[in-house]
């Protein structure tokens, strides 16, 4: 039985409207739509991603973190295009058994991230559903006119670079499920689980990449899968050295304990949920970029771009090499949305 007492209009007026006061064009959510005008000389960048209970977050995840994850996966998409976040629209399809207290905590988390990332709530919708809670967020940002980062500009000779560390998201899901208990210290399990529940969108880095990177994507569905999108869009071959992938201490220890074999590396290569940026750029642009972002996030060169015909397969794609320069076979490159929907399992 539900412990929710407020109507949809009460939720809008009492819970969500106070979060919309910083954007004049949102009209405090009193109208059916918002009016947004891009800053002069800028293009508007718009993205939409949904997070679903049981797929993108666990049933017992704190509602504050559920709200923040819904926000941050969308801000990560804006970061991948070099855009500065500006406004969010949130369609909250809430399971009818969620309580008013859960919704209040959700709104509190939403408000904290709106302030943290200097972005405003501009509108949305609330719906009660007997199905799983689903949060669809539309994020709006802006970037200098004609300067948005794309996936299609990687050129032979460019470096392939990633931010932060890779694999924490997939191993973090295991930690959140309790599957790493006894394999790591308790504090390490907590840290990894937080990386899964609370992504860190690289908004500042994305803006610094404008005019420097030739192609960019955020690592959401799996490193190799996402690099494959760049390769195909750019009609290039990306050569990635597995030994150069940046790993956190806990992930490195887990891989070593599992024998450092191909299966041990699978969560790093194809697990997803890292929300780091993977990008390409000419080598001579890297020093200035690294100097500009050193306080925010480390950058690691993991490979290079070659002409499509130069790779082992002779067509656009990604070659993964071992420490000896030999090509490694990869059986699954990333997250498969249809597979997950059919299985009803959290992404990993």
Secondary structure, DSSP 8 states (H G I E B T S, - for coil): -------HHHIIIIIIGGGGTT-GGGGGG-SSS------TTEEEEEEEEEEEBTTTB-TTS-HHHHHHHHHHHHHHHHHHTT-EEEEEEEEEEEETT--HHHHHHHHHHHHHHHHHTT-EEEEEEEEEESS--EEEEEEEEEEETT----SS---TT-EEEEES-SSHHHHHHHHHTTTTBTTB-HHHHHHHHHHHHS----HHHHHHHTTT-SEEEE-SS-HHHHHHHHHHHHTEEEEEEGGGS---HHHHHHHHHTTS-HHHHHHHHH------EEEEE-GGGHHHHHHHHTTT--EEEEEEEEEGGGSTTSSSEEEEE-TTS-B---S--S--HHHHHHHT----
